[in-house]
Amino acid sequence: MANATGARGEEAARLYAEARGYRTLARNVRTPFGEIDLVLEDGRGTLVFGEVKMRLGRGFGDGAEAVTRAKRDRLRRAGLACARALGRPDAALRFDVFAVAPGPAGGPPAIDHIEDAF
């Protein structure tokens, strides 16, 4: 994510995931098929590719709605390429969405973590 809002959302999602036992392997991984925001590993050794969507308001829908079919297809291909690059082509893979929205009155952001989103 290039902009400051996106970077804040990505950091919030990373901290959220780590607080729940995920290990961060990489961030902003570029592949020939697109960028993966977060590459995580869960407690069972599954590679989790996290797509982070940050929204400042509800005018354009929530973050999860922004992951279109075309985006899902690109992320699947990017995830396979990333797993190969990590030397783990046979690892179990999962694609999660972290929809991040500002919290109330400057509080922590609200995060909707959709496991195995697609």
PLY file of the C-alpha trace (Angstrom):
ply
format ascii 1.0
element vertex 118
property float x
property float y
property float z
element edge 117
property int vertex1
property int vertex2
end_header
0.00 0.00 0.00
1.57 3.23 -1.08
-0.40 5.93 0.74
-0.29 6.86 4.41
-3.85 5.72 5.09
-3.13 2.33 3.57
0.11 2.01 5.52
-1.74 2.73 8.79
-4.31 0.07 7.93
-1.62 -2.43 7.05
0.24 -1.83 10.32
-3.00 -2.17 12.31
-3.76 -5.47 10.56
-0.24 -6.76 11.21
-0.42 -5.93 14.92
-3.90 -7.47 15.13
-2.68 -10.70 13.51
0.45 -10.94 15.66
-1.63 -10.43 18.82
-3.58 -13.51 17.73
-0.53 -15.70 17.27
0.33 -15.15 13.61
3.94 -14.63 12.65
4.73 -11.96 10.06
7.00 -13.33 7.33
6.93 -10.37 4.93
5.09 -7.18 4.01
4.36 -5.61 0.64
5.68 -8.54 -1.38
5.80 -7.76 -5.08
5.26 -10.58 -7.55
4.68 -10.56 -11.31
0.96 -10.89 -10.48
0.67 -8.05 -7.99
1.51 -7.11 -4.44
0.64 -9.06 -1.31
0.12 -6.78 1.69
0.97 -9.27 4.43
2.51 -12.74 4.37
1.81 -14.45 7.66
2.10 -17.90 9.15
-0.51 -19.25 11.50
0.19 -21.65 14.38
-0.32 -24.68 12.13
2.27 -23.71 9.51
-0.26 -22.42 6.99
0.93 -19.53 4.84
-1.65 -16.78 5.14
-1.74 -14.06 2.50
-3.45 -11.00 3.92
-5.16 -8.41 1.77
-5.63 -5.23 3.79
-8.39 -2.78 2.90
-8.54 0.47 4.85
-11.55 2.72 4.63
-11.92 6.13 6.23
-15.67 6.14 5.71
-18.49 3.94 4.45
-19.08 5.91 1.23
-17.36 3.28 -0.92
-18.47 0.22 1.06
-16.41 -1.73 3.53
-12.91 -2.93 2.77
-13.87 -6.53 2.06
-16.23 -5.44 -0.71
-13.25 -3.97 -2.58
-11.71 -7.40 -3.18
-13.18 -8.11 -6.60
-13.08 -11.38 -8.50
-10.19 -10.07 -10.62
-8.28 -9.05 -7.47
-8.87 -12.49 -5.93
-7.52 -14.18 -9.07
-4.39 -11.98 -9.03
-3.86 -12.64 -5.31
-4.13 -16.40 -5.81
-1.45 -16.31 -8.49
0.68 -13.95 -6.40
0.33 -16.23 -3.37
1.49 -19.27 -5.32
4.48 -17.31 -6.64
5.30 -16.09 -3.14
5.09 -19.59 -1.65
7.53 -20.82 -4.31
9.88 -17.88 -3.59
9.80 -18.72 0.12
10.79 -22.30 -0.68
7.41 -23.57 0.48
5.56 -24.51 -2.72
3.72 -27.37 -0.99
2.61 -25.41 2.09
-1.05 -25.07 2.92
-2.20 -21.63 1.73
-4.99 -19.36 2.90
-6.17 -15.96 1.75
-7.56 -13.63 4.41
-8.98 -10.12 4.19
-8.40 -7.54 6.91
-11.00 -4.78 6.57
-9.78 -1.89 8.71
-11.88 1.12 9.69
-11.11 4.02 12.03
-12.04 3.43 15.64
-14.37 5.69 17.59
-12.99 9.02 18.78
-9.38 8.31 17.91
-9.43 4.88 19.55
-7.93 1.76 18.03
-9.14 0.84 14.57
-11.92 -1.66 14.06
-10.70 -4.73 12.21
-12.90 -7.28 10.53
-10.66 -10.31 9.89
-12.20 -12.61 7.32
-10.31 -15.90 7.42
-10.23 -18.02 4.26
-12.04 -15.21 2.45
-11.59 -16.80 -0.97
0 1
1 2
2 3
3 4
4 5
5 6
6 7
7 8
8 9
9 10
10 11
11 12
12 13
13 14
14 15
15 16
16 17
17 18
18 19
19 20
20 21
21 22
22 23
23 24
24 25
25 26
26 27
27 28
28 29
29 30
30 31
31 32
32 33
33 34
34 35
35 36
36 37
37 38
38 39
39 40
40 41
41 42
42 43
43 44
44 45
45 46
46 47
47 48
48 49
49 50
50 51
51 52
52 53
53 54
54 55
55 56
56 57
57 58
58 59
59 60
60 61
61 62
62 63
63 64
64 65
65 66
66 67
67 68
68 69
69 70
70 71
71 72
72 73
73 74
74 75
75 76
76 77
77 78
78 79
79 80
80 81
81 82
82 83
83 84
84 85
85 86
86 87
87 88
88 89
89 90
90 91
91 92
92 93
93 94
94 95
95 96
96 97
97 98
98 99
99 100
100 101
101 102
102 103
103 104
104 105
105 106
106 107
107 108
108 109
109 110
110 111
111 112
112 113
113 114
114 115
115 116
116 117
